Structure formats: C-alpha cells, structure tokens
Amino acid sequence: MTTPAFTAIDHAMMARALRLAERGAYTTRPNPMVGCVVAHGDDVVGEGFHVRRGGPHAEVVALAAAGDRARGATAYVTLEPCAHTGSTPPCVDALLAAGVSRVVAAMRDPFPQVDGRGFGRLAAAGVDVASGLLEAQARQLNRGFLSRVERGRPWVRVKLAMSLDGRTAAADGDSKWISGEASRADVHRWRARAGAILTASGTVLADDPALTVRFDDDTPFVPPLRVVLDAGLATTHRGRVREGDAPTLYLHAPDARPPRDLDIARRAVAVQDGRLDLHAVMATLGELQINEVHVEAGASLCGGLLKAGLVDEIVLYVAPVLLGEEARPLFDGLDLHTMGERIGLETLETRQVGTDLRLILRPHLPGKA
C-alpha cells in the first residue's frame, strides 16, 4: 500500500462518496454504509452506494454505471472493499475485472473476514492502494457498525426531551408533549437509522408506545427491532409495541414465565442486583447484529445505562417550558453526591428544531476514557 499523498481532487471525490454512503442510513443495516465514486481525475464516470443487505455493494453499483470507462480509473470507496463471499461476491473481484488502476479507501474494514485482505489482494494484483482519506468522517458515519465489530456491542443513543428546568414529565407522569411537533418528527429520523429501539416495561405500562418509524413521505427504511426490557414478562399483553410491521423482542430474566396464550419473540439475559444486566443486554443485541440502539425510556433505564458507561450519545430536545420541582428528572439512580463525581457532557452539536433546541451530547464518566 502506498504512502497516502492525497490531492484536492481525492478529497472532493471521497467527500462525494461519503455523501452517497449516507443515503443508505435507513436501509443497509446490519451492513455498513458504503459509497463509491469511480473517476478519471475530476471526471466522474460512475458512482453508487450500498442500499441494503443482500443487494449489490457500492463498488459493484458504481462499476456498472461506469462500464468500460472504469478501466484505468480511480475507485474512491468509503470502506475497504470486501475480499470474501458473503451474501454477494467479493468486491475486489469486481474492481480487478473492471481494470481500475487505483483504489482509495477512507478506512480499513475491521470486520474479521475483511480486515486488510481486500487491500492485500488489490495490491498483489498491481493496483495502487491508499487508505486513510477522511477516515474520521467515515468512522463517524459507521459508528454503529464499528462499535459492534470492535467492542462487541451496539452504539447506544439515548433520546430525551426536557423542559428548561430539566424535567421529562409532569409530577403526575404525563409527558405528552414536552417537545414540539418539529422535534417529534425529527425523532423518527433517529429511529429509522437504528437497528433497535429500546424501552423498558415501565414505559410500556405508562405510555403504551408503538415505537415505530412514521415518516410523512415515502422515504424507504427497514423497520427497527423494538426491544422491551421486561424482567418478569409482565407487559406482554400491552399491544401497541407489537402492532404493525416492526418486529418486537422481549428481554427477560432467566426465571421469567412466558405467557401461554401469546406467541412472542423473547430471549433471557442475566440478572444483576435484581435487575437485568445492561451489559448482558447490549452483548445480546450485538450478537443479533444490531449496530445502533436508540433508547426511548424513563429515568431509571436511562440512568442505569449512563451509570454503566453504556451511553455513547445523548440526543436532547430542550423545550421552552417549565414543569416545576416535583416533575420527573432526566435520570434516576446516578448516585452522585460530590462535584468530583459529576458526569461531564461534551456538546457535539447544537441546532434549533422548531421551537426546541436540540443538543447532541457525549457523556464522560469519571475515571473512564
């Protein structure tokens, strides 16, 4: 592999490939999002992105569009081309057959069946291979896939809506609606890119949520798995979370008794201190090839995930309302008493969404990187 010396054209083409890749955000899982641009200099002769599992990969789509013009061209791809046969043939074979002379990748693919093999085969065949162009952007795009492959668990995002005084529900438990209409529509975009929407039995009992993706247009998406943490399987007769086309999975304690009159998808996970072990929950979802988990739950589950160091990102909608000191908090169970125990939140993005302010935050727990 050559030492990267990327030009302005290289940067422009890879940026274009990353934009293409993102178009598969709602449909590619559990596969990563990948985009590809085939070009001679600044002349684009073919481009494409991976739409869904089992369909052609980005390189194959771009090469088909380029046809004979791919010979001698540079292929810009956001992830190392695969060299193994999965649900589709190896992309390396397609690149070699098309006669490209150079492949520029944003990053190496850590998936064990790839992980350098694609680069190796291309280089062995005489193709000029370079990697690392806009790698940070590529990693951010596929943070869920990378989390599952590298850490064995999904990327966890907690969605919260709060009043200006930091409350998520009124004193009587009513939370409809703190955030505005634009924020509620925005949430469906986060849901759509997730492999699973996670909630707890308390939220099911209190709100009977559907936890589905509902767009006001024909944007294609794969319905996320709805996951209910219900140690004793006490909420299985609450129907909305099982309605519609989206699948539903109950995670429960090993000694829970399943309902005899209801056929449900379920899986037992370990219990710790009388509650479902949240690390075991995430490991289970990783085994199920879930890349991103979108959490919509109450203060107890959100607090438990945060305290366990399992929250990678918080999407917080701040509404211009006040609910008072007796209203419900954002998190329960953090057990913080001193300033030295405080949890820092790094602000990654701030944006106005309708009447609300949307913050994207990264938590930093004391003693953890």
C-alpha positions as CSV (number, residue, x, y, z in Angstrom):
1,M,0.0,0.0,0.0
2,T,1.4,3.4,-1.0
3,T,2.0,6.2,1.5
4,P,-1.0,8.5,1.2
5,A,-0.5,11.7,-0.6
6,F,-4.0,12.9,-1.3
7,T,-4.8,15.7,-3.7
8,A,-7.7,18.2,-3.6
9,I,-9.5,16.0,-6.2
10,D,-9.0,13.0,-4.0
11,H,-10.6,14.9,-1.1
12,A,-13.5,16.0,-3.2
13,M,-14.2,12.6,-4.6
14,M,-14.1,10.9,-1.2
15,A,-16.4,13.6,0.2
16,R,-18.8,12.7,-2.6
17,A,-18.5,9.0,-1.8
18,L,-19.3,9.7,1.9
19,R,-22.5,11.6,0.9
20,L,-23.5,8.7,-1.2
21,A,-22.9,6.3,1.6
22,E,-25.1,8.2,4.0
23,R,-28.1,7.7,1.6
24,G,-28.2,4.1,2.9
25,A,-28.6,5.1,6.5
26,Y,-32.1,3.7,6.9
27,T,-31.7,0.6,4.9
28,T,-28.2,-1.0,4.9
29,R,-28.1,-2.5,8.4
30,P,-26.6,-4.7,9.7
31,N,-24.2,-3.9,6.9
32,P,-22.1,-0.7,7.0
33,M,-23.0,2.3,4.9
34,V,-20.6,2.4,1.9
35,G,-20.4,4.8,-1.1
36,C,-18.1,4.6,-4.2
37,V,-17.1,7.0,-6.9
38,V,-15.2,5.9,-10.0
39,A,-13.3,8.8,-11.7
40,H,-10.6,9.8,-14.1
41,G,-9.2,12.9,-12.4
42,D,-12.2,15.1,-11.7
43,D,-14.4,13.3,-14.3
44,V,-16.8,11.0,-12.5
45,V,-17.7,8.0,-14.7
46,G,-19.7,6.0,-12.2
47,E,-21.0,6.2,-8.6
48,G,-23.2,4.3,-6.3
49,F,-24.0,3.2,-2.7
50,H,-24.9,0.1,-0.9
51,V,-28.7,0.1,-0.4
52,R,-29.5,-3.0,1.6
53,R,-28.2,-6.3,2.8
54,G,-28.2,-8.9,0.0
55,G,-28.1,-6.2,-2.7
56,P,-25.1,-5.1,-4.7
57,H,-22.3,-3.4,-2.8
58,A,-21.4,0.2,-3.6
59,E,-18.4,-0.7,-5.8
60,V,-20.5,-3.0,-8.0
61,V,-23.1,-0.3,-8.5
62,A,-20.5,2.3,-9.4
63,L,-18.6,0.0,-11.7
64,A,-21.8,-1.0,-13.5
65,A,-22.5,2.7,-14.1
66,A,-19.0,3.3,-15.3
67,G,-18.9,0.4,-17.7
68,D,-15.7,0.3,-19.9
69,R,-14.8,3.7,-18.6
70,A,-13.7,2.1,-15.3
71,R,-10.5,0.8,-16.9
72,G,-7.6,2.8,-15.7
73,A,-9.8,4.9,-13.3
74,T,-9.5,5.5,-9.6
75,A,-12.2,4.0,-7.3
76,Y,-12.9,6.0,-4.2
77,V,-14.6,3.9,-1.6
78,T,-15.6,4.8,2.0
79,L,-14.6,1.3,3.4
80,E,-12.1,-1.3,2.4
81,P,-13.5,-3.5,-0.4
82,C,-14.5,-6.9,0.7
83,A,-12.5,-10.0,-0.4
84,H,-14.8,-12.7,0.8
85,T,-18.1,-14.2,-0.4
86,G,-21.0,-13.3,1.8
87,S,-24.5,-12.6,0.5
88,T,-22.7,-11.1,-2.6
89,P,-19.4,-11.9,-4.4
90,P,-16.2,-10.1,-3.4
91,C,-16.0,-6.5,-4.4
92,V,-12.2,-7.0,-5.0
93,D,-13.0,-9.3,-7.9
94,A,-15.3,-6.7,-9.5
95,L,-12.7,-4.0,-9.2
96,L,-10.0,-6.2,-10.7
97,A,-12.2,-7.3,-13.5
98,A,-13.1,-3.7,-14.3
99,G,-9.5,-2.8,-14.6
100,V,-9.2,0.1,-12.2
101,S,-5.7,1.2,-11.6
102,R,-6.1,2.8,-8.2
103,V,-8.3,2.3,-5.1
104,V,-8.5,5.0,-2.4
105,A,-10.4,3.9,0.7
106,A,-11.4,6.1,3.7
107,M,-10.6,3.3,6.1
108,R,-9.7,-0.3,6.7
109,D,-12.7,-2.6,7.5
110,P,-12.2,-4.2,10.9
111,F,-14.7,-7.0,10.1
112,P,-12.6,-10.2,10.6
113,Q,-13.4,-11.6,7.2
114,V,-12.1,-8.4,5.5
115,D,-9.6,-6.6,7.8
116,G,-6.8,-5.9,5.3
117,R,-7.5,-8.8,3.0
118,G,-9.2,-6.6,0.4
119,F,-6.2,-4.2,0.3
120,G,-3.8,-7.1,0.1
121,R,-5.5,-8.7,-2.9
122,L,-5.7,-5.5,-4.7
123,A,-2.0,-4.6,-4.1
124,A,-0.9,-8.1,-5.1
125,A,-2.7,-7.6,-8.4
126,G,-0.8,-4.4,-9.1
127,V,-3.5,-1.9,-8.1
128,D,-2.2,1.3,-6.4
129,V,-4.0,1.2,-3.0
130,A,-4.2,4.1,-0.5
131,S,-6.2,4.4,2.7
132,G,-7.0,6.9,5.4
133,L,-8.6,9.7,3.4
134,L,-11.4,11.4,5.5
135,E,-11.2,8.4,7.9
136,A,-12.6,10.3,10.9
137,Q,-15.7,11.1,8.8
138,A,-16.0,7.5,7.6
139,R,-15.8,6.2,11.2
140,Q,-18.4,8.6,12.4
141,L,-20.7,7.5,9.6
142,N,-20.5,3.9,10.5
143,R,-20.0,4.3,14.3
144,G,-22.7,1.7,15.0
145,F,-21.2,-1.0,12.7
146,L,-17.7,-0.3,14.1
147,S,-18.9,-0.4,17.7
148,R,-20.5,-3.8,17.1
149,V,-17.4,-5.2,15.4
150,E,-14.7,-3.6,17.6
151,R,-16.5,-3.6,21.0
152,G,-19.0,-6.4,20.7
153,R,-21.9,-4.1,21.4
154,P,-24.0,-1.6,19.6
155,W,-23.6,2.2,19.6
156,V,-26.1,3.4,22.2
157,R,-28.0,6.7,21.8
158,V,-30.4,8.0,24.4
159,K,-33.2,10.3,23.2
160,L,-34.6,12.7,25.8
161,A,-36.9,15.7,25.8
162,M,-36.9,18.0,28.7
163,S,-38.2,21.3,30.0
164,L,-35.9,24.3,30.7
165,D,-35.8,23.2,34.3
166,G,-34.5,19.8,33.4
167,R,-37.7,17.7,33.7
168,T,-39.0,14.9,31.4
169,A,-42.6,14.5,32.7
170,A,-45.0,16.4,34.9
171,A,-45.4,15.4,38.5
172,D,-48.4,13.2,37.5
173,G,-46.2,11.3,35.0
174,D,-47.7,13.0,31.9
175,S,-45.0,13.7,29.2
176,K,-47.2,14.4,26.2
177,W,-45.9,16.7,24.8
178,I,-42.9,18.4,26.2
179,S,-41.2,18.8,22.9
180,G,-42.7,20.5,19.8
181,E,-44.1,18.9,16.6
182,A,-40.8,19.5,14.7
183,S,-38.8,17.7,17.3
184,R,-41.2,14.8,17.4
185,A,-40.8,14.5,13.6
186,D,-37.0,14.7,13.9
187,V,-37.0,11.8,16.3
188,H,-38.3,9.5,13.6
189,R,-35.1,10.1,11.6
190,W,-33.1,8.8,14.6
191,R,-35.4,5.8,15.0
192,A,-35.1,5.0,11.3
193,R,-31.3,4.7,11.4
194,A,-31.3,2.5,14.5
195,G,-31.3,-1.3,14.4
196,A,-33.3,-1.4,17.6
197,I,-35.5,0.9,19.6
198,L,-35.1,0.1,23.3
199,T,-37.5,0.7,26.1
200,A,-38.4,-0.7,29.5
201,S,-41.5,-2.2,30.9
202,G,-42.3,0.9,33.0
203,T,-42.6,3.0,29.8
204,V,-44.8,0.4,28.1
205,L,-47.1,0.4,31.1
206,A,-47.2,4.1,31.4
207,D,-47.4,5.2,27.8
208,D,-48.2,2.0,25.7
209,P,-45.9,3.3,22.9
210,A,-45.8,2.0,19.4
211,L,-42.1,2.8,18.9
212,T,-42.4,2.7,15.1
213,V,-40.9,4.9,12.4
214,R,-43.5,7.2,10.9
215,F,-42.5,9.5,8.0
216,D,-44.7,12.0,6.2
217,D,-43.2,11.0,2.9
218,D,-42.1,7.8,1.1
219,T,-38.6,7.7,2.4
220,P,-37.6,4.0,2.4
221,F,-36.5,2.4,5.6
222,V,-36.1,-1.0,7.3
223,P,-38.3,-1.1,10.4
224,P,-36.1,-1.3,13.6
225,L,-36.5,-4.1,16.1
226,R,-38.5,-3.0,19.1
227,V,-36.8,-4.3,22.3
228,V,-38.6,-4.3,25.6
229,L,-36.7,-4.9,28.9
230,D,-39.2,-6.8,31.0
231,A,-37.6,-9.0,33.6
232,G,-40.9,-10.8,34.5
233,L,-42.7,-10.5,31.2
234,A,-45.4,-8.5,32.8
235,T,-46.2,-6.2,29.9
236,T,-46.6,-8.7,27.0
237,H,-50.3,-8.0,26.8
238,R,-49.8,-4.3,26.1
239,G,-50.4,-4.4,22.3
240,R,-49.1,-1.3,20.6
241,V,-45.5,-2.2,20.9
242,R,-46.3,-5.4,18.9
243,E,-48.5,-3.8,16.3
244,G,-47.5,-3.0,12.7
245,D,-44.7,-4.4,10.6
246,A,-41.8,-3.8,13.0
247,P,-40.6,-6.9,14.9
248,T,-40.6,-6.9,18.7
249,L,-38.3,-8.7,21.1
250,Y,-38.7,-9.1,24.9
251,L,-35.6,-9.5,27.0
252,H,-36.3,-11.1,30.4
253,A,-34.8,-12.7,33.4
254,P,-33.9,-16.4,33.1
255,D,-36.7,-17.5,35.6
256,A,-39.5,-15.5,33.9
257,R,-42.6,-17.4,32.9
258,P,-43.7,-16.7,29.3
259,P,-47.4,-16.2,28.7
260,R,-49.1,-19.4,27.4
261,D,-51.6,-17.6,25.3
262,L,-49.2,-15.3,23.4
263,D,-46.5,-16.1,20.9
264,I,-43.7,-13.6,21.4
265,A,-40.1,-13.4,20.4
266,R,-38.1,-13.4,23.6
267,R,-34.6,-14.0,25.0
268,A,-33.3,-14.5,28.5
269,V,-30.4,-12.3,29.8
270,A,-28.5,-12.4,33.1
271,V,-29.7,-10.5,36.2
272,Q,-27.5,-8.4,38.4
273,D,-28.6,-6.9,41.7
274,G,-32.2,-7.8,40.9
275,R,-32.3,-6.1,37.5
276,L,-31.5,-7.2,34.0
277,D,-27.7,-6.8,33.5
278,L,-27.4,-4.0,31.0
279,H,-24.0,-5.1,29.8
280,A,-25.6,-8.5,29.0
281,V,-28.4,-6.7,27.2
282,M,-26.0,-4.9,24.9
283,A,-24.0,-8.0,24.3
284,T,-27.1,-9.8,23.3
285,L,-28.1,-7.1,20.9
286,G,-24.6,-7.2,19.4
287,E,-25.0,-10.9,18.8
288,L,-28.2,-10.1,17.0
289,Q,-26.2,-7.8,14.7
290,I,-27.7,-4.6,16.0
291,N,-25.4,-1.7,15.1
292,E,-27.2,1.2,16.8
293,V,-29.6,1.2,19.7
294,H,-32.0,4.1,20.1
295,V,-33.3,4.4,23.7
296,E,-36.6,5.9,24.5
297,A,-37.3,5.2,28.1
298,G,-37.8,6.6,31.5
299,A,-35.3,8.0,34.0
300,S,-34.5,4.6,35.6
301,L,-33.3,2.8,32.4
302,C,-31.6,6.0,31.1
303,G,-29.9,6.5,34.4
304,G,-28.9,2.8,34.6
305,L,-27.3,2.9,31.1
306,L,-25.5,6.1,31.8
307,K,-24.1,4.8,35.2
308,A,-23.0,1.6,33.5
309,G,-21.0,3.6,30.9
310,L,-23.1,2.3,28.0
311,V,-24.4,5.6,26.7
312,D,-22.3,6.8,23.7
313,E,-24.6,9.7,22.7
314,I,-27.5,11.7,24.1
315,V,-29.9,13.5,21.8
316,L,-31.6,16.1,24.0
317,Y,-34.5,18.3,23.0
318,V,-34.9,21.3,25.3
319,A,-38.3,22.8,25.1
320,P,-39.2,26.4,26.3
321,V,-41.5,25.2,29.1
322,L,-41.2,24.9,32.9
323,L,-42.6,21.9,34.8
324,G,-41.6,22.6,38.4
325,E,-39.6,20.9,41.1
326,E,-42.0,18.0,41.6
327,A,-41.8,16.9,37.9
328,R,-39.8,13.9,36.8
329,P,-36.0,14.1,36.3
330,L,-33.9,13.1,33.3
331,F,-32.0,10.3,35.1
332,D,-32.6,8.3,38.2
333,G,-30.1,6.2,40.1
334,L,-26.9,8.0,39.3
335,D,-25.9,8.2,43.0
336,L,-23.9,11.4,42.6
337,H,-23.1,13.4,45.8
338,T,-20.0,15.5,45.1
339,M,-18.6,17.6,42.3
340,G,-15.9,15.1,41.9
341,E,-18.5,12.5,40.9
342,R,-20.2,14.7,38.4
343,I,-20.7,13.4,34.8
344,G,-19.4,15.7,32.1
345,L,-21.2,16.1,28.9
346,E,-19.4,17.2,25.7
347,T,-21.6,19.2,23.3
348,L,-21.1,17.8,19.8
349,E,-23.9,19.8,18.1
350,T,-26.5,22.4,18.8
351,R,-29.4,23.1,16.5
352,Q,-32.8,24.7,16.6
353,V,-35.6,22.3,15.7
354,G,-38.9,24.2,15.6
355,T,-39.4,25.8,18.9
356,D,-36.9,23.5,20.7
357,L,-33.1,23.4,21.0
358,R,-31.6,20.0,20.0
359,L,-28.3,19.1,21.7
360,I,-26.1,16.1,20.8
361,L,-24.0,15.3,23.8
362,R,-21.3,12.8,24.6
363,P,-21.1,11.8,28.3
364,H,-17.7,11.4,30.0
365,L,-17.9,9.4,33.2
366,P,-15.3,10.0,36.0
367,G,-12.4,7.5,35.5
368,K,-13.5,6.4,32.1
369,A,-12.0,7.5,28.7
